[in-house]
Amino acid sequence: MSILSTSILERVTRLEEGGIISPKEFLHMASRAAIDQAFTRLTKDGRLLRVGRGLYVAPVVSRFGIRPPAPGKVVAAVAHQKGEVAVSHGAADANALGLTTQVPVKEVFLSSGPSRTLHLGRRIIDVRHAPRWQLILGTSRAGMAVRAMAWLGKEHLSEVLPKLRQQLPSEDWEKLTAARASLPSWMAKAVGGAMSHA
C-alpha cells in the first residue's frame, strides 16, 4: 500500500464514527489526480465509503461485522465540516416524542445549508434546507418539539401541545416558550395559549 493510502487510512481511523474525510486534506502529499486515485482504490476495496462529492467515511468494524456508520453521525459530521447546523426531521421528532406512531420510511434531516443527498452504501439520506426557525433550538427536546409541530401542522396543535407541555422537562418548555418570537405566528400563538392554560 502506498504512503498516501496509508496516511488516508490512518487519518480516517482516528475519527469518531461517521467522521468525514476529504481528498483536499491530502493536497500537500501528492497531485489531485493521485489523491483521487487513492480514494477510489480504497473505496473499491471497502476501506472507505463515498457519501457525497469529496466526502468519505470509514465503515464501522465490530464483532458483528462491517456496517456503514449511523446516518445521524454522518450528517452531523458533514454539517460540522461545512459550518452548518443539522437536525432531525419533524417526522422523526414527532415519533421520538410519542406524538405519532408513524415511523418515517425515508431518512431525512434538516440543515441550514443547501439541500443535498448523501449515500451510505445502499441507503440514501436526504438532507433538506430548512427555515431558520426550525433550527434555532438545535437538537434539544425543545427543538424537536418545534419540528414535530411543524410537521404535524396547525390543525393538530390543540391536541399536541398539552402532550408536549406534560412531556417536556420544564427547562425545555421554557426554551420553547422563550423562542416564540422566532416561530411562525400560528405556532407562537398556540404556544402562548398553552402557557396561559398551564
Order of alpha helices (4+ residues) and beta strands (2+ residues): alpha-alpha-beta-beta-beta-beta-alpha-beta-alpha-beta-beta-beta-alpha-alpha-alpha-alpha
